[in-house]
Amino acid sequence: MNLQRWISLAALLCFFGVLLFLLQARSENNAENQSRADSQDPVHQEKSSHDAHHSPQQDPRLTQLPDGRVLLNTAVTLSQELHQSEPEDDLPIIARIIEHYRQFFGENPDGSENGKIVAQLLGENNLQLVFLDPDHVNLSASGELLDQWGSPYLFQPFGTSAMEILSPGPDRVLWTQDDLLVDLPPLSGNLQ
């Protein structure tokens, strides 16, 4: 089996693991709501005092936030490496974060606006998965991810499967010689 198939299989297994975790979390919430309703019913009060509540073991790759979003710990930890070294090291990190997103959803985040893409990386997606540290210091007040010079990154998707990520560089002007760029190759058909 070639490497691409192994990667696809691993991505699918991760996806189903997260999906199972989310379904279990939803089931626990429903059980807690039912338990609260039953605790107000005298018939159920006696029964519930004898029942033990067992929560399923949580997946260490995930952390559930109080608001219902779920952190993908590997991606969030990766995002904490942003701006810790040279500016040219940040674009491959962002590319890897986008790759995590693509493995779960089979496509790029929707849109090309920095704020819209960042919102999806912060959990505004149908699985409420968080790929980017919500408290990262380089998130602007308007929700954009900024490079080390304080300029928003430019995300240029090519369809749903390829993308370029650019930093305007130290002169803060796009399309000049000091711009930094990384290309995300198209997704393989196996991930979609």
Backbone torsions as a table, in degrees:
resi	resn	phi	psi	omega
1	MET	NA	133.2	-176.1
2	ASN	-79.5	166.9	-174.9
3	LEU	-59.6	-38.9	-179.6
4	GLN	-61.7	-40.5	179.1
5	ARG	-67.7	-38.0	177.7
6	TRP	-63.1	-43.3	179.3
7	ILE	-64.0	-42.2	178.7
8	SER	-62.5	-43.3	179.6
9	LEU	-63.8	-42.2	178.6
10	ALA	-63.4	-40.9	179.2
11	ALA	-63.8	-42.5	178.8
12	LEU	-64.2	-41.2	178.6
13	LEU	-63.5	-41.9	176.4
14	CYS	-61.8	-44.3	180.0
15	PHE	-58.6	-48.2	-178.9
16	PHE	-67.8	-32.2	176.0
17	GLY	-64.2	-45.3	178.5
18	VAL	-65.8	-41.5	178.8
19	LEU	-60.7	-44.3	178.0
20	LEU	-61.8	-43.2	178.3
21	PHE	-59.8	-45.5	-179.2
22	LEU	-64.3	-39.4	178.0
23	LEU	-66.1	-39.7	178.1
24	GLN	-65.4	-41.0	179.1
25	ALA	-62.9	-42.1	178.0
26	ARG	-63.6	-41.5	179.2
27	SER	-62.9	-40.6	177.5
28	GLU	-62.9	-42.9	178.9
29	ASN	-61.9	-42.8	178.1
30	ASN	-63.2	-41.0	179.5
31	ALA	-65.3	-39.7	178.3
32	GLU	-65.3	-41.3	177.8
33	ASN	-63.0	-42.4	178.4
34	GLN	-65.6	-38.4	179.3
35	SER	-62.9	-41.5	177.6
36	ARG	-63.1	-43.1	179.1
37	ALA	-64.2	-41.2	-179.4
38	ASP	-68.0	-32.4	-177.8
39	SER	-67.1	-20.6	177.2
40	GLN	-86.4	-11.2	179.4
41	ASP	-96.3	119.6	-175.8
42	PRO	-58.6	-30.6	179.6
43	VAL	-65.2	-38.1	-177.9
44	HIS	-84.5	-17.5	-176.9
45	GLN	-61.1	-44.7	-178.7
46	GLU	-67.8	-43.6	-179.7
47	LYS	-62.2	-43.2	-176.0
48	SER	-68.2	-24.8	179.6
49	SER	-70.4	-19.8	179.8
50	HIS	-95.0	-18.0	-177.3
51	ASP	-84.4	135.8	175.0
52	ALA	-95.7	137.8	178.8
53	HIS	-97.3	120.3	178.9
54	HIS	-113.0	123.7	177.0
55	SER	-93.6	142.1	179.2
56	PRO	-67.7	150.7	178.7
57	GLN	-63.4	131.9	-177.9
58	GLN	-80.2	150.2	177.0
59	ASP	-73.1	122.5	-177.5
60	PRO	-66.8	-12.8	178.1
61	ARG	-80.0	-8.2	-174.8
62	LEU	-127.9	148.6	174.5
63	THR	-134.1	122.5	179.5
64	GLN	-85.6	131.2	177.2
65	LEU	-89.6	156.8	-179.6
66	PRO	-57.6	-28.1	-178.1
67	ASP	-83.7	3.4	177.5
68	GLY	99.9	-16.9	177.2
69	ARG	-70.2	157.9	-177.8
70	VAL	-125.6	122.9	177.9
71	LEU	-78.6	130.7	167.9
72	LEU	-88.7	99.7	-168.7
73	ASN	-55.7	-38.9	-178.5
74	THR	-63.8	-41.4	-179.7
75	ALA	-71.7	-41.4	-179.8
76	VAL	-65.5	-41.6	176.6
77	THR	-61.9	-41.3	176.8
78	LEU	-60.1	-42.2	-178.7
79	SER	-64.9	-24.9	178.6
80	GLN	-72.0	-12.9	176.1
81	GLU	-80.4	-12.9	178.9
82	LEU	-59.4	137.9	175.6
83	HIS	66.1	22.9	177.3
84	GLN	-99.1	-8.5	179.6
85	SER	-144.3	-143.0	-177.2
86	GLU	-70.8	146.1	-179.1
87	PRO	-55.3	-36.5	-179.3
88	GLU	-68.8	-14.2	176.8
89	ASP	-80.3	-17.9	-176.5
90	ASP	-72.6	-38.6	-177.2
91	LEU	-61.5	-43.6	175.9
92	PRO	-62.6	-31.1	176.7
93	ILE	-66.3	-46.3	178.2
94	ILE	-61.8	-40.1	178.2
95	ALA	-60.5	-40.8	179.0
96	ARG	-67.4	-35.5	176.8
97	ILE	-64.1	-44.8	177.1
98	ILE	-62.2	-37.5	177.6
99	GLU	-60.9	-40.3	175.7
100	HIS	-58.9	-46.0	178.1
101	TYR	-58.3	-47.4	-177.3
102	ARG	-62.7	-33.6	178.7
103	GLN	-65.3	-34.1	179.6
104	PHE	-81.6	-36.5	-172.3
105	PHE	-107.9	-8.6	177.4
106	GLY	72.9	10.7	178.8
107	GLU	-161.3	170.1	176.3
108	ASN	-66.1	159.5	167.5
109	PRO	-56.8	148.6	-175.8
110	ASP	-73.3	135.5	174.6
111	GLY	98.6	-178.8	178.9
112	SER	-129.7	-7.8	-179.6
113	GLU	-77.4	133.7	-178.6
114	ASN	-50.0	-52.7	-176.8
115	GLY	-60.1	-38.1	-179.7
116	LYS	-69.8	-41.1	178.5
117	ILE	-67.4	-44.0	179.5
118	VAL	-62.0	-40.6	178.3
119	ALA	-57.8	-41.0	178.5
120	GLN	-67.8	-35.9	177.1
121	LEU	-71.0	-20.2	178.3
122	LEU	-92.6	8.0	174.0
123	GLY	110.8	-0.4	176.2
124	GLU	-84.2	66.9	177.7
125	ASN	-142.4	168.2	-171.1
126	ASN	-66.8	-15.2	175.3
127	LEU	-102.3	-1.9	-177.5
128	GLN	55.0	35.2	178.4
129	LEU	-85.5	135.7	179.8
130	VAL	-106.2	125.3	-178.4
131	PHE	-110.7	-13.1	-173.5
132	LEU	-127.1	135.6	-179.5
133	ASP	-56.4	115.9	-178.3
134	PRO	-62.3	-19.4	-178.5
135	ASP	-104.6	17.5	-177.0
136	HIS	-61.4	135.7	-175.9
137	VAL	-66.8	-19.9	-179.1
138	ASN	-98.4	24.3	168.4
139	LEU	-94.4	125.2	-178.4
140	SER	-75.3	168.6	177.4
141	ALA	-60.9	-26.8	179.6
142	SER	-90.3	6.0	175.1
143	GLY	86.1	20.1	178.2
144	GLU	-100.0	148.0	174.2
145	LEU	-87.4	125.6	-174.7
146	LEU	-105.5	148.4	175.5
147	ASP	-79.1	-176.9	-175.7
148	GLN	-69.3	-11.8	177.8
149	TRP	-101.5	5.2	176.9
150	GLY	87.5	10.2	178.4
151	SER	-98.4	145.5	176.3
152	PRO	-67.9	141.1	172.7
153	TYR	-67.5	151.2	175.4
154	LEU	-106.2	124.6	177.1
155	PHE	-105.3	122.6	179.1
156	GLN	-119.6	96.7	177.7
157	PRO	-78.4	146.8	173.1
158	PHE	-116.5	92.1	-172.6
159	GLY	72.2	-152.9	-178.8
160	THR	-98.6	-0.3	-172.0
161	SER	-123.5	-8.1	178.5
162	ALA	-131.2	157.0	-177.4
163	MET	-159.5	148.9	169.1
164	GLU	-113.5	142.2	175.0
165	ILE	-122.6	128.1	-177.1
166	LEU	-124.5	147.0	168.6
167	SER	-115.9	134.7	178.8
168	PRO	-65.5	-11.7	178.4
169	GLY	81.2	-173.2	-174.6
170	PRO	-64.5	-25.2	179.4
171	ASP	-82.4	-7.1	177.4
172	ARG	61.7	22.1	179.0
173	VAL	-121.5	125.7	178.3
174	LEU	-70.7	153.8	174.4
175	TRP	69.1	31.6	172.7
176	THR	-115.6	173.6	-172.1
177	GLN	-67.8	-18.7	-178.9
178	ASP	-92.6	4.6	177.7
179	ASP	-61.5	148.1	174.4
180	LEU	-108.7	142.9	-173.4
181	LEU	-143.8	142.9	169.7
182	VAL	-137.4	140.1	177.1
183	ASP	-104.5	133.2	169.2
184	LEU	-98.4	121.8	-178.0
185	PRO	-68.1	162.8	176.8
186	PRO	-59.4	150.2	175.3
187	LEU	-67.6	148.2	172.0
188	SER	-75.7	154.9	-179.8
189	GLY	-62.4	-19.5	-176.8
190	ASN	-71.1	-25.3	-177.4
191	LEU	-83.1	-17.5	-174.0
192	GLN	-82.5	NA	NA
